[in-house]
Every structure is written in C-alpha cells, then in structure tokens.
C-alpha cells in the first residue's frame, strides 16, 4: 500500500508532516505489514532499504528497485562468500523470482521503501558456483554468514544561517543539496531521511548531538550509523563568502569521528551551488577514506592554550571537571585565573577535529582566536 506525500510547493512542510502522520496511523492499525523474516533463514532472499530521486515518482521507484535488486544480490553473494560476476540490470532482473515491498514513502520526485528480493536458487547456484571463479561447486551455495550488508549511512543535514539552525524546516537548501546528490551503493551508501512525521518526531536540529536520538533515526531508516553534517554559511546568503561544514559520525549512540570541511566561495557563486559543491566534496572525502583516518590518528598527541570564560570560581571548578572527564583530553592545566576567565593548557589525543567533537558533546565550541583559542559556550543561537 502506498501513501504518497504531498507535492513540494508553498505548503510542502505541512503536507509532508500530515502524510507522514497518516502513514504512522496506518502502521499502528496494522494495515501495512513489516517485511517477512523468512529470508533470515533463506540464503537466496534478503531485504534492503531503497531510496532514489528522479524526475517523477515512477522513475524514482524504478531506479530504487533496480539499485535495490543489485545490492540484494551482492548481499546474497557476500553471505555465500562468493565472488559476484559483473551483470547488467536485465541479467539481475532475470535472477529475481519475486519481491515484496513495505514501508513505501514518496514525494513527487522521490521514492523510498523496503524491498525483499527472492532470487531463483538454481540460477544463483549457477552464477555463484562456477568453479572457474573459485567459488563453491554448483549445487552448493557455500557457508552462509549472518552479518547484514549494504546498510546505508543515514545523513542528517543541519543548516545554520543567521544564527538559526534548520533540519526538516523549509527552506533548508543544505538538505536539498544532499537530496540532489547521486545515490551511492554498498555499505557506504548515504541516505537522507524523507522528513516525514516519524523522522520529525525522532529528531530535530536541537537534538543533532543527542546520541540516542541519532541512533533511533538511523534504525528507523535502515542503518546503524548516522552522519550529522552541520553547514554554517559565512556571509549573507545572496553573497556568500564561504561555508564551514562539520561532519560528526555516530555509531549507535556514540560519537566515533568528526571532520571539518571549510570551503571558500568562488566569485559570484550562489548559495545553492556552494552547498552542492560542499556535499559533493564530503561524498568524495568519505569515499577516499575519512572513516579510516581516525584510527590512523588515534596515537597522535597535541596541546593548545585556550581561554575559558567563567562567571565565578565554582563555574571554573565545574568546567574543569567536565573537561577532564572527556576521553580525548589527557590533561587540563591552569595557567592563569581571573574573575572573568581561565587560561588553560589542554593536552589531547588524536586530531584537533576529534578534540572539537568531544568538546561539542559537553556544549563547548573550540574557536580559533588571535593568538589563543577560546572555549565558547553556545547560547540560544548555539550550533546544534
């Protein structure tokens, strides 16, 4: 059963929320059934989450199905520990015996859902059991492994301009820039939630540092990890001078990595073009090994001197206690103290980005000053 979301336009946000709420009501009544679990014990079946954007919803649905069946076949091959030969879309379609669809969601140009593909056993054995490929013999699909594959990285695009942070609210040109990016494949596939009623209830811009909320929205969208991409525009939106992007990666409810991506606007570059360029740069950086850099940097150590504004002695004591409890911080040494501020030396492990991410978890923003760093405490217009 399909419940289309309201078309984009003047009332887009409200339409999406109402349509999403209707979907939740139907789910509560049990009209839509969850994907069957029979595939858990069937080496020739698997369920994948699909998401595609195209000129029309029908085109997006076809793109999603084609991408889904390819990823599902790859998952079957991985469970069988077999090498998958190169196949075109028609050849893969011919291997599908049947498929089921659940949790369909769509707009006028986008389609998402959960597809369960059932492949033809004899054909799969033939494809994966060719001795010339070094795979198990025909009739023996090989050992089945239990781990799931192809789960998306759920991307949360938070946009901050003029002190206001947006996630699901319109306009959010940062979210639109991500929705226009080509869909990836495999375990590194990025998925931007549709922003329906369930997504809105699970997370908002103010909760974009809440590990539990991020874990919930990742699970809701078929993933184990969430990437929070915070974009802060520099300069007026009609004449931007640059963009500061911070990407924080959460596995479950735990922050595991953080990266900064500053961009300078090209002469005459529009806000939308700058945001699309930033999204493409992050996709490229992730593909080139962002996720592997953190492990390589864990043994690095550094130190810096920072000024921490305080209100009184008790404020300083409380702040020092919070700082020393951070795993990334190895040392906090007091260098000078006045009624308004404390000058401290911070010793830390890893990169400066990892230190910033850790400080952000206790509501401190590490800001480069002249000549010393500053530990700012965000107020009502703080970054999410």
N, C-alpha and C positions, 0 to 999 in steps of 0.2 A: 504494500500500500504506500502511495507517495503523497506527501503533503507539501506542495510547493510553497516556498517562501514568497513573500510579497516582492514585486518587481522593485528594482532600485529606482529612486527618484526622490521627490520632495519629502515624502514620509517614509523613507527607507528604514530608518532605525526602528520606528514603532511597528512597521509591518513585519520586520524580521522577528521582533520580540513576540508579537502576537502569534505568528505562525509557529515559532518555536514552542510557545506555551501550548498551542493546540497539539503539537506533536507529543509533548510530555503527558498531556491528558490522555491521549490515545494509548500511549505506552502504559500508563497507570491502569487503564481499563483492560489491558491485556490483548488489545486488538492486534498489535504488532507483536510477533514472536521473535525472541532472540535467535541468533544463528544456532543451528543444531550442533551438538557436541560430538556427534558420531564421528566427525573427521579426526577427533583426537586419537582414535584407535585405528584409523584408516590411513595407511601410508600414501594413498592416492588422492586424498582430499585435504584442503586447507582453506582457512578463512583469512582474508586480507581486507584492510581498510583502503578505500579508494577515494580520490579527490582530484577533480580536474576542472579547468576553466577553459571555455571556448566561446565562439560567437553566439551560440544558443545552448539551452539546457540539453537538448537532444544530442548535439555534438559533444558536449562535455560528458554526457553519460556514456557515449560510445568510446570516447578517449579513456574514461575511467575504467570501463570494462576491459579494454584492450591492455591497458597498463596493469590492471589487477590480475588478469589471467597469466601474464608474463611473470609477475612477481610470485604468484601462487605456484607456478611450475618450478620456478627457481627454488622455492621453499621445499617442494617435494623432492627435488634433486639433492638439496642440502641434507635433508633428513636421511636420504638414502646414501649419503656420502658419495655421490656420483657426479661426474662432470657432465654438464648440460651442453649439448652441441648448439651451434648457432641456428636459430629457427626464426622464420618470419612470422608475422601476425597470423596469416592464414593457416600456417602449419600448426601453430599453437591452438588456434580455434578448433582445428580438426581433432586435437587430442582431448578436448573437453567433452565429457559425456553429458554433464548438466551443471547448472549453477543455481544458487539461491541468493536472494537479495534481502537485506534487513537494514533498518535504520537509515532509510533514504532521506536525504535532505538536498534541497536545490534552490537556487535563485534563477534569475533569467539567463545567467551565463555560467553558472557553476553547479556542479553535481558532486555529492559525497554519499557514501554508504558503506556497508559491509557486504562483501561478496564471498560466498563459499563455493569454491570450484571443486567439482568431482571429475577427475581425469580417468580416461579409459585404461584399466590396468594392463592389458596386453600390449597396448601401444606404448605405454610408459616403460614397461619392461624392455620392449624392443629399443626404445630411444636411449634408455639409460643402461641397458645391459649388453651393449655391443662390446665384445672382447677387444676389438681394435682400439677402443677408447680407454682400456684399462679399467673398466667398470665390472661389476659382478656379471656373471653369465645370465643369459636370457632365462626368465622364469624365477630368478632370484633377485629381488629388488635391493638386497643388501640390508644391513642393520638400520633400524630406524632410531634417530636421536630425538630427544624430547624438546630441545630448545626451540623456541619460535624464532623466525627470521623475518626480515622485511618490515619491522615496526618503524613507524615514522618518528622523526624528531618534531615535537609539537612546538611551533614557534609562536611566541606572544609578542606582537609588535606594539610597543608603547611609544607614543609620540608626545614630546613635550615642546610647546611653543608658547612664548609669552607667559611662562610660569604655570601653564595649565597642562596636565597630563591626560591623555585620551587613550582608550583601548578600543572599546566597542562603539563609543560615541562617534557621531558624524559631525564634521568631517574628520577623518583620520587618513591623510594622504600617505602616511607610512604603512598602514595596513594595506591600502590599495596598491602600493608599490610591490609589496610581497605577494599579493594575490595575482599580480601580473607576471611574476617570475615563472619560468617553465618548471613543471613538476619534476623532481628528481626520481630516482629509483633506488631500491635496495634499502639497507639499514640506515643510510644517510639521507633518506628522503625527508624533505621538510614539508610540514603540513600546517597551514594556518587555520585555526578553528573558524567555523562559519559565523560565530557570534550569535547563535540562537538563544532562546530563553535559558536553556541548561548551561551554556557557556557563561552567560551573563550572571547567572546565579552562583556559578562556581568561582568566578574570578573577576576582579575589576582592577583598574590601574593602581589603586592604593594597596592591593594585595599582591602586587607583582614581585614582592620579596618574601612572600609567605610560602615556605616550602610545602606545607600541607596542601594549600590551595593549588599550587602549581602541580603537585603530584596528582591531585584529583582531576584537573583539567587534562593532564596528559593521559591518564587512564581513560577518561571519557572519550578522547579522540584516538584511542588505539595505540598509545605509546607508553614508554617507560620513562622518557626524558623530556624535559621542557627547556627551550631556549628563550630567555627573555631578552628581546632586542629593544633597548631603550635608545631612541634617537632624539637628540636635543638640537634644535635648529639655532644657528648663530646668525644674528642679523634679522631684519624684517623678512616676512615670508615672500613679499613681492620682489625683494632684492637680497637673497640670502648670501652670506659671506662664507658659510661653511656648515658642517654638520659633525656633531660628536656622537658616536654610536658606541654603546657599551653592551656587550653580549654576555649574559650570565647563563651558564649551563647547569641545570639541576637534574640529578639522577634520583628518582623518588622524591623525597622531601629535602635532599641535601645538596647544597651548592658544591659543585666539583670543579668548576673552572670559570674564568672570566677573561674577557679580551676587550681591548679598546680599539676603535677604528675611527680616527679623526680624518675628515675629508675637507678639502678646500674647494669652494665653489668655483667653477670656471666662469670667465667673464660672460655675463648675460645669461647664465644658466638658471632655468626656472626651478622652483621648489620641487615640482613633481619629477623633473629629470634628475636632480641631485639625489632625491630619495631612491629612485630606481637604480641609479649608479651605485649608491651605497649598498642596497640589497644585493645587487649582483656581485659586488666586491666581497661581501660577507659569505655568500654562497661559494665563491671561489676559494676564499681563505679556509672555510670548513673542509672543502674537498681536498685542499692541499695539505691538510694535517693539523689544523688547530687542535683537534682533540688529542693529538699525540704530543703536542708541545709541552703541556702541563707536566707530564711525567718526566720529561727531559729537564725541566726547570726546578723540580722539587728540591734538589740538592743545593741550589743556589742560595746564598745569603746576602742580605743587604742591610743598610741602615740609613736613616734620614732624620733630620731635625725638623720638628713641626711645632707650631703654636696652637695651643688648645684654649679657646675662650672659656672662662669659668665665671660663675656667679659668686661662689664663696668656697671656703676650704672643704666643706662637705661635698660640694659638687666635684671638686678635683679628686677627692678620695674615691667617690663612686665611679667617676670616669676612668680612673686608673685601674680599678678593679675589673671593670668591663673590658678594658683593653688587654689586660694580662690574661684574661680567660680565652682570648682568641687563639686557636691553634696556629695560625700563621705568624703570630707575634712571639718572638723569642725573648725580647727584653723591652722594658719601659723604664728609662732613666730620667729623673727630673734634673733639669739643668738650671732653670730659673723659675721663680714663682712670684706673682703679684696678685693683687685683688681681682684683676680682670682676666688674667691669662697665665697659663703654664707653658713654659718652653721645655719640650721633652725630646729625648732621643729614642727612636723606635728601631729596634733590631727585628728583622723579619726574615722568614724563609720563603723561597720562591721568587716570583716576579712582582713588580710594582702593581700589575693588574690584579694579581691574587691578593695582595695586601688591600687594595681598594675594595675588592669584592668582599673580603672579610669585614672590613670596617663598615661597609654598607649594611651588613647584616645586623649591626648594632646601632644603626642610624647615624653614622658618621660619614661625611664626604671628605675625602682627601683631595685638597685643591692645591695646585702648584702656585706659590706666591713669589714674591720678589723681596728678599732672596730665599725665604724659608717657606716650607709647606705649611698649610693650615688645615686643621681638623674642623670642618664646618658642621654645625648641627642644623639639618634642614628644618624649616618651619612649616607653615601651612602650605607653601608652594614647593615643598620638597620634591625631589625626584622620587619616582616610585621604586 
